[in-house]
Amino acid sequence: MLIKLTMANIKSHIRDYIVLLTGLVMSAAIFYMFANLATNQTLIKANINFKFASITFVFGLILLAIITLVYVMYANRFLLNMRQHDYGLFMMLGAKKSRVSRLLVVETLLVGTIATVIGIILGIVVTGGLSGWLFNRLGLTMHHFNPFYPKAVVVTLILFIGLFIVAALMNLGQMIKTPVLKLLKQADTVDRVNFKPVRLVLQTILGIGLLAIGYWAMANVATLVLASIPIALVTITIGSYLVFHAVMLLLLTLIKRTNWAIKGLNGFTLSQIMFRVHDYTKILTVTSLLFAMALGAITVGTGFRRDIPLIAKNSSAYTMAINNPDQNQKRQIKQLTDAQTVTYQQKVTKKYVYYLQSEFTKQPFKTVIPGKDPHTAAKYKDTTTKQLTNNQQYEFGFLAGTRTPLNAKFVSASQFAQLKAKPQRVTMVTVKDIPTNYHKLVKLADYQTKKYPLATGEVGFGAFTTYQLAIGMFGGLEFVGYFLGIAFLAMLASCLMFKILSGATQDQIRYQMLAKIGARQKLLKQSINREILVLFTLPAILGVVDVLFGLQLFKVVMTDPYYQIGWIILIFVLIYLVYYLLTVWLYRLLVLPSKKK
């Protein structure tokens, strides 16, 4: 009988369970994504470009574990709030408390296990799809990468099942201590907010002061070095908490004294936020930090994506050199986007490589004029053959295909014809955008290397060689930036959305009561829209401010940490808006009374 009642209640709360499972599945999937890349030591050791980024994934995994703990606790509270009335009813009907307790534990573990398993499966799929897409877009090649990694599955299962065991025990302890009548009436109680204005003002000043210290620490990273990171992390976290807690209460109290508060359901909306302000302070703090990290990570990834081609172009005026191109290579060169070519004739001897003076006069060889610092775009100048002869900084042996340094000599057409060496050609290829042409350039470079193999430890000629070396050093960081940004964005919106929806069980009674006393559906929807908008807007604003100061940390290693920041913020806001609209829609389904047919 008890099982039948349980199944009947689950069916009646099917929408609540869908919300619960969706949030937990997202949490498990995102955690698995990080665990896959943080625990795969074979992947880290086999890819030099990943060694620089692996510590970031470990840090991200620890941070996600902490956030997951908070997330599961919210899920635990959501499940208990949703079912405690049913548990109280079972005991009122004669069910033993021990029997109901076992039911509570089994139900909590069952929901957690199902969500974790589905989350891991989703995580495997998303890890393969997202990582593959990023590897392809960024031109990275990862050895020993596998979306399904058993160690990551085990770590995810252990963490989540362990957390749900703890959650089940917490639920059990709370239910045992709670009288049956209180279980039945728990949903009718509210949290009363008691505060002193003077204390709130002091908290506001202290919070703003701590934020200022954190921003100062990030802006002075050149002086504080590594100390700036822990200083900023501690002060910004505590400062954000104090600002949200104190400022929200002060603002809401002031707004409630205005004439606007007595119009429509504005007073009810303000009270809704104030009743849950303590819980929302924690989640808003977490959300603002996640927002800042997500936005900052993608901004940094975009910055590295800009800097890598810049480093490459600063190394050479030419993208690559092709020796004696055949028809296949000529066809591949024509397929390049915005490409320019210059072809020189040459003859190679044991000591020299000879060129026609007339060709270099007609099409001067370009050399790099370095910028003031490595982050400044270099300029190119036409170099005379005399300058090239006097300054043999360019290894013309690479242009000749011999892979050994040779001095260049520039001769007249008659002298060139008298040389007994076999005439050859070298085509200098220049493209405006290396990333756009990356895969085509890889094919050209591989084909060139097969024809003219490089000795151990040697590198080829041109900007594309430097580009590949830069990807080897910084490509992993670029990948991490995008991966972290996407994952944190999904996590932050899911956390906030789930927290808001977790209070829907209690809010449903209030909205139904308002509907019964004559409140129109339009006013109820407006109240929901405004309440949720406030909760989404506050962490977004503080998160953007955090990023604008936080990017100062990267001004030492990046050309422009704020590169395309406006567009990135706009894209973030649009994605964030989608989460807001989805949350509003789900919340309405949960709390608004159904329309009578």
C-alpha positions, 0 to 999 in steps of 0.5 A: 500500500505504501509503495502504491501511495508513493508511486501515485504521489510521484505521478502527481509531482512528475513535473517537480521530479523532471526539474529535480532530475534535469538539474542533477543530470546537468551537474553530473554531466559537467563534473564528468567533463572536467573529471575526464580531462583532469584525471587522464594522466596518459592524455596529459603526459602525451600532449605537451600543450596540455601539461600547461593546462592540466592544473587548471582542470584540477582547480576547476574540478575542485571548484566544481566539487564544492559547487556540486556539494551546494547543488546537491544540498539544494536538491536534497532540500527540494526533494524533502520539501516536495515529499515531506507532506506526503511522508507526514500523511503516510504516518497519519494513515498509520505507517511506521516511522521506520518504514517511511524513513527507509522509503525516504532513504531509498527514494533519495538514493534512487533519484541520485543514482538515476540522475548520476548515471544519466549525467555521466552518459550525457557527459560522455556525449558532450565531452566527445562532441564539445572537445572534438569541435574545439580540437578541430576549430583550434587546430589541436591534436590530442593523443590518448583522448577518449570521451569515455574514461573509466577513472572519470566515471568512477570519480563522478559516481563516488562523489555523487553517490557519496553526496546523496548518501549524506543527503539521505542521512540528513533528510532522515535525521531531519524527518525523525526530529520533526513531529508529524503535524509539522511535516504536514504544515511545513510548507505553510511556514515562511522565513522571517527576515529580521535585520538592523539598518545600521548593521546592513550599512556596515556590511555594505561598506565592508563588502564594497571595501573587500571588493575594492581590495580584490580588484586592486590585487588583480590590477597590481598582479605585476607587483603582487605576482601569485599572491594577487590570486588568493587575495582576490579570491578571498576578498571578492567572495566574501565581499560579494556575499556581504554586498548581496546580503546587505544591499538587497535588504536595504534596497528592498526595504527602501523600495517597499516604502515607495508608492510603487510597492503598493501597486498591483502585486509589487509588494508581494513580489518584494516580500517573496525575495525578502523571505528567501534572501538568506538562501539567495545570498549564497546562490547569488554569490556563487552565480556571480563568481561562476558568471565572472569565471565563465565570461573571463575564461572565454575572453582569455581563450579568445585573447589567446586565439588572437595572440597565437597568430600574432606571434606567428606573424611576428616571426616571419613575413611569409607563411611557408615556403614550398620547394619545387611545387608539383601540380598537387601543391599548386592546386592546394595553394590555389584553395587557400583563402586570401593567399599571395605567392612569390616564386624565385628561381634558385640553384644550389651548390654545396656552400651557396644557394644562388638567386636571380638578382632581377627577381629580387629587384622586381619582388623584394624579399620581405623581412620583419621589423620587430615591434616594441614588445612581443605583443605588438604586431610587427611590420615588414619591409622590403630588403635589398639583396645587399642587406640579405648578403651582408646579414645572413640571418635567414637560413636560405638552406630551408628555402633551397630544401637542403635543410642546412644553412647556406649563404645566399648569392644574387647574380645576373641572368647570364651568371645564373645560366652558367651555373651547372647546378640543377635549376629549382623554384621556391614559392613563398606563400603568405596568407592573411588568416592562418587559423582559417587556412589551418587544415589546408596549410597542414596538408601543404606542410606535411607534403613538403616535409615528406619531400624534404624531411626535417632532421631531428630538432629542426624546424621549418621556415615561415610563420606557420611553423611558429604558429604550430609551435605556439599552439603546442605551448598555448593551444591547451590554454586556449582550449581550457578557456573555451571549455571552462567558459562553456561548462561554467556558463551551463553550471551557473545558470543551472544552479540559479535556475534550480535554486529558484525552482526549488522554492516552487513547492511553497510558492505554489500555495501562495500563488493559488491563494492570490488567484482565489482572491481574484488576482489576474493571471497577467499580474501573477505572471508579471510578479514572477517575471520581475522576481526572477529578473532581479535574481538573474540580473544582480549576479550578472552585473557583479559578474561583469564588474568582476571580469572587467577588473579580473582581466587585469591578471592577464595583461602581462601575458596577453596582447589585449585581455579585453579583446572583443570583450563587448561582443563576448558580454553581449553573447553571454547576455543573450545566452543568459536571457535564454536561461531566464526565459526557460526558468520563468516558463518552468516556474510558471508551470509549477506555481500558477494554478491551471486554467479551468476549461 
